[in-house]
Amino acid sequence: MQRQKPKRSGKPGPRPKTSNGKPGAANNKQHHRPRPEYNKSKLAANELEIRALQDQYKEIDAQAIKKFAQFPLSQKTQKALAEAKYVNPTPVQLESIGPALQGKDVLGAAVTGSGKTLAFLIPVLEHLFINKWSRTDGVGAIIISPTRELAYQIFETLKKIGKHHDFSAGLIIGGKNLKFERTRMDQCNILICTPGRLLQHMDENPLFNTSSMEILVLDEADRCLDMGFQKTLNSIIENFPPQRQTLLFSATQTNTVQDLARLNLVDPVYVGYGGQTAAASTATKEGGGQTTAVLAVPELLQQSYVVLNLEDKITMLWSFIKNHLKQKIIVFVSSCKQAKYLYEIFCKLRPGCPLLALYGTLHQDRRIAIYEDFLRKSHVVMFSTDVASRGLDFPAVNWVVQLDCPEDVSQYIHRAGRSARNKTRGECLLVLTPSEEEYMIGALKEQLNLNIHCVQIDPKKLFSPRVKIEAFLAQFPELRATAQRAFLSYIKSVFLMRNKRLFNVLSLDLDAYAQSLGLAVTPRVPFLAKFLWRQKQQQQQQGQGQEEGPAGTRQNTFGGDASSNGDADTDDDDDDLIKVKRRDHDVEGGALDLQLDDTKDESESEELLVVPKREKLVTKASLAKKALKKNLQVNSKLKFNEEGETVADDRSQMKALSTRQQRQQKDKNKDDDGGINLMLSKTLLSEEDQYDKLRFRELVKKRHKLQREKLRKKTEAAQEESEEEEEEEEANNDRESADDANSDSEGSVDLSWLPDPDKVYKKQSSADHQSEAKPAPSSSSDDDDQDDAEGSDDEPAYKKSKITNKMTLMDTEAIVANLLGS
Ligand SMILES: Nc1ncnc2c1ncn2[C@@H]1O[C@H](COP(=O)(O)OP(=O)(O)OP(=O)(O)O)[C@@H](O)[C@H]1O
């Protein structure tokens, strides 16, 4: 029977579409010129199809159905399923699609990789189709997934099988553009989201309205409902209308009756809780309030385990990878820092195959890129945290190596389920330390009825990369720091595990483990030291309390081992014990009453909470504020001259003036709570700049003046020298000409009245020299230079005329000499 939904009034019918069946730009044209007959007939056809489908819902017989085509599904869904080559439904699809189409609540549990995604996506699409949902009707279905990658994968599958429908869908996960999502969310009919992001929109986005929502899906429901998401999910559910259909799916359904009550499940249909499947144990519906589905692992999954000391894990992993270079492998570790370190050091060691690392602290785009890279590659090793352990459908994974022990059987199943999906073969290797073996193998055998066999490693086949790792760590300090963080995060993960029978931090050989990571010195583990110290204190108190009574207890509260106390107090991380990022993905806050695991990154890292410290945080800003309040003076610089008097430095005065102005300004604004006044600083800077420029110009002027002075003095000295020489020569010449006149007086002509040619030429050559000292025009030759010197327009007029006059005399002399000679 289909659940009665409140009647939705005024809902518009299907919108006109383009020829390819999709609304688009061409639609605008159709809006201008509607074709009423076409729309009418289409509406009528839709109506007929819907009625026919609804009639068939009552008669669905899962036993008789062999193909999807036999299900009463819309033509659009059938077409897309056929195109994606989904022909025969899987058992979980067979069992759950029928009740879901009938509007019943479903609790579906099926082995990993058995097609649960389609088991809920098909009913979602059909529900909206039957109810003639259109874009303007708002959110009709919400699908919640615990991790971003899984939400992305569901979104991709929805795109594939819903491509012929007209519904709009949105992927709402952390690490994406919040503003973009905000403006579009109200236009989406199907939302696929992670809990934290959904609640954020519910709290902050006034446009987001879930009152029209009719179908809710929780994929990996046990994870969504467990303590980690408990409060977030409670807040989300409060915003949903109580009248709705709810579908819960997971490979490991361990829901309590309270969980189901929280979700308002009405007479749900249990799928996978009793039927016989491969490797299944019996289903239990316990009176203790827990509803446990059949726990199973894929039939074609080969499982084995190996027992190793913690310090031998890296050697084993290295040898394993070297022996499986052409395989697709996922290596699960318990913390992001370990995944990061293993990836970095193995990249340096170069095993000979592609390496990837997927963990929650990576940027979202990077995570999606790595996820897609791993999907595509046929042989690759990916180091991952449990962010990839649930739901991700990587094709053809040959090996899953659980390098760190899983928290419980459920986690083992999900990790192992990344291999041997959808009737393919795969292998899983569980690595256990001797202290973990008994409990874990016992639990697996008991809950899964599993016959897992132990593998003995041939020591001859092990290659230890330790020497190389140590060399790399010595060479790269950053890598060493990553190794130290990986070391600490592993110890912390073991320390914080709730199951103390399985995880015993005191059984670990820390020195040996540190050395195996390549660390020469074992890093200090402050939280462990503090824990041990407190334990010791408690024991002492108990002992003394028994002997002395309550007074003795009080006396010893702050006593104890000095060294361990120092350890705890001096280290910044010492409050790690109480300040743990929580696996509880509560966004509302609240006190922690449990030690929670900070190493699981799942995906909602933005929601991790920190329990407030007892002491007030000392930040740089608070220190700066304190200093400002004390009115501390900035250091000043004084200059002294040779006599020991202070010299006024106008530049520093200017600065002092600026600072004074700034301080005056600040004093005026008494209620200013510290920080920098940007506007004031800007004006001061521009003033200082102007001043600097002025000063620079003055300095340049001074220098030029000095240079000119020097040049002038030099020329004057040169002129004086040449005048003296001239006078001397003149006197000599006078004496010589008098002698000549005496000797040639009878047969020659007296030319003493003519000017001295030597003098004339000398002056001319000195003029030439002067012109050569001037910078030459860039394009002129040497000859041109001479021409310029003789007849340049730049030559002062008086110089030119002087030379010309002298030249005329010289010419006259030459002409006369020629005439007389002839
Ligand atoms: N009817 C079908 N026919 C063929 N292949 C299918 C069918 N249904 C699902 N598959 C394929 O099986 C694979 C596993 O499907 P899916 O991821 O839905 O499994 P799951 O049960 O959700 O796994 P997990 O428990 O790990 O989340 C996918 O590659 C999917 O395309």
The ligand as an SDF file (V2000), in Angstrom:
LIG
                    3D

 31 33  0  0  0  0  0  0  0  0999 V2000
   21.6170   -4.9630  -11.3070 N   0  0  0  0  0  0  0  0  0  0  0  0
   22.8890   -4.8000  -11.5190 C   0  0  0  0  0  0  0  0  0  0  0  0
   23.4700   -5.3580  -12.5680 N   0  0  0  0  0  0  0  0  0  0  0  0
   24.7640   -5.2130  -12.8000 C   0  0  0  0  0  0  0  0  0  0  0  0
   25.5800   -4.4980  -12.0220 N   0  0  0  0  0  0  0  0  0  0  0  0
   25.0620   -3.8880  -10.9510 C   0  0  0  0  0  0  0  0  0  0  0  0
   23.6930   -4.0150  -10.6450 C   0  0  0  0  0  0  0  0  0  0  0  0
   23.4740   -3.2930   -9.5350 N   0  0  0  0  0  0  0  0  0  0  0  0
   24.6350   -2.7430   -9.1670 C   0  0  0  0  0  0  0  0  0  0  0  0
   25.5910   -3.1150  -10.0080 N   0  0  0  0  0  0  0  0  0  0  0  0
   27.0060   -2.7250   -9.9260 C   0  0  0  0  0  0  0  0  0  0  0  0
   27.5540   -3.3110   -8.7550 O   0  0  0  0  0  0  0  0  0  0  0  0
   28.5490   -2.4970   -8.2110 C   0  0  0  0  0  0  0  0  0  0  0  0
   28.3240   -2.3330   -6.7340 C   0  0  0  0  0  0  0  0  0  0  0  0
   27.1640   -1.5780   -6.5000 O   0  0  0  0  0  0  0  0  0  0  0  0
   26.9820   -0.6630   -5.2220 P   0  0  0  0  0  0  0  0  0  0  0  0
   28.0930    0.2770   -5.1100 O   0  0  0  0  0  0  0  0  0  0  0  0
   25.6360   -0.1100   -5.3000 O   0  0  0  0  0  0  0  0  0  0  0  0
   27.1180   -1.7220   -4.0660 O   0  0  0  0  0  0  0  0  0  0  0  0
   26.7750   -1.5440   -2.5300 P   0  0  0  0  0  0  0  0  0  0  0  0
   25.9880   -2.6870   -2.1330 O   0  0  0  0  0  0  0  0  0  0  0  0
   26.2040   -0.2030   -2.3060 O   0  0  0  0  0  0  0  0  0  0  0  0
   28.2120   -1.6620   -1.8820 O   0  0  0  0  0  0  0  0  0  0  0  0
   28.7040   -1.1090   -0.4720 P   0  0  0  0  0  0  0  0  0  0  0  0
   28.0990   -1.9630    0.5700 O   0  0  0  0  0  0  0  0  0  0  0  0
   30.1620   -1.2770   -0.5440 O   0  0  0  0  0  0  0  0  0  0  0  0
   28.2450    0.2830   -0.4010 O   0  0  0  0  0  0  0  0  0  0  0  0
   28.4960   -1.2040   -8.9730 C   0  0  0  0  0  0  0  0  0  0  0  0
   29.5680   -1.1570   -9.8730 O   0  0  0  0  0  0  0  0  0  0  0  0
   27.2090   -1.2450   -9.7300 C   0  0  0  0  0  0  0  0  0  0  0  0
   27.3090   -0.5880  -10.9750 O   0  0  0  0  0  0  0  0  0  0  0  0
  1  2  1  0
  2  3  1  0
  2  7  2  0
  3  4  2  0
  4  5  1  0
  5  6  2  0
  6  7  1  0
  6 10  1  0
  7  8  1  0
  8  9  2  0
  9 10  1  0
 10 11  1  0
 11 12  1  0
 11 30  1  0
 12 13  1  0
 13 14  1  0
 13 28  1  0
 14 15  1  0
 15 16  1  0
 16 17  2  0
 16 18  1  0
 16 19  1  0
 19 20  1  0
 20 21  2  0
 20 22  1  0
 20 23  1  0
 23 24  1  0
 24 25  2  0
 24 26  1  0
 24 27  1  0
 28 29  1  0
 28 30  1  0
 30 31  1  0
M  END
$$$$
